[in-house]
Amino acid sequence: DGDLLALDEGSVDAEAAWAAGLEPGALVIDTAAAPVERDWVAAAGSAEIVLVFAGAEEAERAAALLTTLTGVRLGAVRPAPPPGQAPVQEPVAVPGFGWIVPPGCEADFDDTAAGKARVVIDAGTGFGTGLHPTTRQCLAALSAHVAAGRPLGRVLDVGAGSGILGIAAAWAGAADVVAVEIDTRVHAAIAANAAHNGVADRVRVERELADLPAGPPFDLVIANIVAAVLVGIADRVCARLAHPGSLVLSGLRDEEAAPVAAEYRRRLGIDPRVTTDAGWTCLIFHH
């Protein structure tokens, strides 16, 4: 619709792309259409893609669509830097929670005395910067869980991405947080983000739910992933939930929420509380 300004498949940097024969243009759609001998995207097996938009609203609308695609992991949504400068990371105010800030901005956004959270997340890591509605909904649900005086001893964060939700839970007082993230490339970044927030001793990372050792159930389970995955892991998630305990499911387009709610209602025997934000639905079960 004209809002997309550029697309960069970042398997190589600009200089290497130029050397390989890619000519600059106003809009590069598919560099993999080059001859086989310089098809670096296919050779790499995976590609990091940077999309540049005319404004924040257009970028967030595209981000919402990208999260529905199989095989696509959304990273950071942030302002583009001027040519030749490093990306600029901006603090994000999350209603009902507090601030998500990049490293180096902690002192300028310390509202903890006023009861607002401040979590430091490197926006260059996996999905979860506070900008997307699904992340905002989960953070608001975490805050409501704490405000209601519900237990927050053990927390399970499924589809952890940058680690933002599990780290926020640890910041809020959880004694033991398990962050499950299938993409092992971001495990080190989750650990680094946990360390930056002073909660590294309470946050550990696992690749799969099936990798979790037997142990006490979790007081709060948060799963911010796509609908099909939420349905597929319903048995394992519900088996890990304490009674009493709370379950937060997000990553759902509005039209996807009903079948997911039905799957979990059948297992838990309760109806969820439903919140919506910009076309996205969050389901909250108090078990």
N, C-alpha and C positions, 0 to 999 in steps of 0.2 A: 504493500500500500504506500510505498515511498518513504516509510520511516526508517528502514534499514539502510545505513550509510555504507557499511563495509563488513566483510566477513574475512577472517584470517584463520586458516588452518595452521595452527602453531606447532606442527611437528618439527619445523625448522624455523630459524629466525629469518628476518627480512633479507639479510645479505645472502644467506644460503639459497633462499628462494630465487633471488635475482640471478645468482650464479647458475642455478638449475634451468633458467630460461623463462621463469614466470615474469611477464611484463605487468607493470602496475596499471591499475584502472580504477574507475570510480566504484565498481562493485565486482568483487571476485566471488563467484558462486561455488565453483567446484574445481579446486586445483588438481584434484585426482583425475581430471580429464586429460592431463598431459600425457605424452608418450610414456610407454611402460618404463623406459630407462630412467625417467625422472619422476615417476609416480611415488613420491616419498610417503604419501598418506597410506597407500596400500602396503608398502614395505614396512611401515612402522606398526601396523596391526591396530593401532588406535590413534586418535588425533585429538589434540586440544584445540578447540575452536573458540575464537573470540569474535563476538558479534558487537558491532558498534551502532548505536541508535542516536536519533536526533535529540531524544530527551528521556528523562527517567521514567515517565509514564509508559512510553513505548517499550522500553527495556523490560519493565516489570510485567507488561502484558505478554511479551514474548517469553519471559522466564516461566510464567504460569503455563504456557503451552508446552514448553520444552520438558517440563517435569512429567508430562504424561507420556513421553516417548520411551519405548523400551530400548535399553542400551545407552541411554543418554544420562549423564550425571551433571547436574547444574552446579557450577562453582559460584563465584562471587558475582554480585551485581553491584557495580560501583561506577563513579564518574570516570570518564576516560581522561587520561592526562594529555597535556599538550605534547606535540611531537618531540621525541627525544627525552622526555621526562618519565620518571617512574610513576606507576599508577597511584592515584590518590585514594586513600581509604577514609571514608567519612563515618563518624559516629551515627548510630541509628537509635532513635527514641522509640521504644516499643510500649504502646499504651497498656496499662495494667501490669507492667513489669518494671521497666527502668531503661537502662542504656546498654547497648552493645557497642563497644568501642574498639578501634584498632590499637595495637601496641603503640605506646608512646603518648596516648591521650588520656591515660587514667586520671591524672590529677585534675584535668579540666572538667571531668564529668563524674565527680564523686558526690552523689546524692544519697549515699548510704545512710547518713544521719536522718534523712527525711523518709527513710523506709523504702527507697528505690534501689533496685539491684544495679550493679555495674559489672558486666562480664566482658572480659577482653578476649576478642577472637581475631585471629589473623584471617582477613578476608580473602586471602589467596589460597585457602585450603578447600575442603569439601563443602557441599551444600549446607548453608546455615549461617546467615549473616544478620538475620533479624529483618531483612527487607521483605521477604516473601510472606504472604498471608498465612501460609501453613505454619511457618516458624513462629510468627507472632501469636497465632492461636495457641500453640503448645506452650509458649512462655506465659501467656495469660492464664492458661489452665494450671500451670505449675504454681503461679502466684496465688490463684484461688484455692488450690489444694493446701498450701501453707497457711493462708489466711483463715481457712476453716478449721485449722488445728488437726488436720488429718496426719497420720503417721508418714514420716519421710526418712525412715531408717535406711531402707535399701531401694535403689532405683535402677530400672532397666531402660536403656535408651536404644531402641531398635532402628537401624538405619541412621547411624549417628552423624554421618557427614563430617562436618568440622568439629563435632563434639559439643556444639553449643548447648544443647538441651541437657545432656548429662552434666556438663560443667556448671550450668546454671543451677541444677538441682543440688550439686555439691556445694556451691556457693550459698544456697539457701539452707544448708544444714544437713543434707543427706550424708550418712556415715559411710555408705558403700554404693558406688555407682559402677555399673557395667555398661560400656558402650559397645554395641554390636554393629560392626561395619564390614560389609563384604569386600569393599575396595581396600585392599591392604596397602595401597599406595598412600593413603591418607592417615594410616595408623600413627606414624611418627608425628604428623601435624596435630592430631588429637592430643597426643601426649604432651607436645609442646604447648598447646593452648591450655591444657590442664595445669601444667607447671607455671605458666604465666599468671594464672589465677590463684596459685597457691593451694591447689587441691589435687596435685598429682598423686598424693598418697591415698586418695579416696576414689580415684577414677582408673579403671583398667579397661583395656580394649580386647574384644574377642571378634573373630571373623564371622562366626555363624551362631545362631541360637543353639544348634546342636552341639557346639563346642563347649557350652557352659557346663561346668561340673554340677553335680547334685548339691543342693544347698537350700537355705531358707528361702521362702517365696519373697517376692518383691512387693513393697508397699505401694509403689507407683511404677507403672509401666507406660512409657511413651513410645509410640511408633509412628513416625512421620515418613511414610513411604507410599508407593502407589497402591491403588485398590486391589489389583490382582495379587500382589504380594501379601497384603493384609489378610485377604481371604485364605491364601495358601498356608499362612503361619498361625491361623486362628487357634488351632488346638494347642500348639506349643506355647503361644503367648498366654492363653487362659490358664494353662497348667502352671505357669510361673507366677501368677497373680495371687497375692495374699488375700485372706478374707478376715477382716475388712481390708480393702485395697482399692486403688483407683487406676483406671486404664484410659489413656488418651490416645485416640487414633486420628491422624491427620494425613495430609497428602491427597485429599479426596476432592475432586470436582463435585459441585452440588449434585449433579445427576448420578454420581457414583455412590453416594452416601447410603441410600436405602438398602441395597443388597449387602453392603458391608455391615451395616447395623444389624441386619437380620441374622447374619452368620454369628456375630458375637452375642446377640440377644439369645439365640438358641443355646449357646453354651453357658452363658452367665445367668440367664433367667431374669434379666432386668432391661429396662429401656435406657438408652443413653440420653444425656443432656446434649443438645445440639447448638453449636455456634456457627455462624457463617461470616465470611469476610471476602468480598470481591470475587464471588463465584466459587469459593472454596469452603468446604464444610469440615468441622472438627466434631468428633463424637467422644463424649466423656462418660464413662461408666464408673459408678461408685458401687463396688461389689461388697 
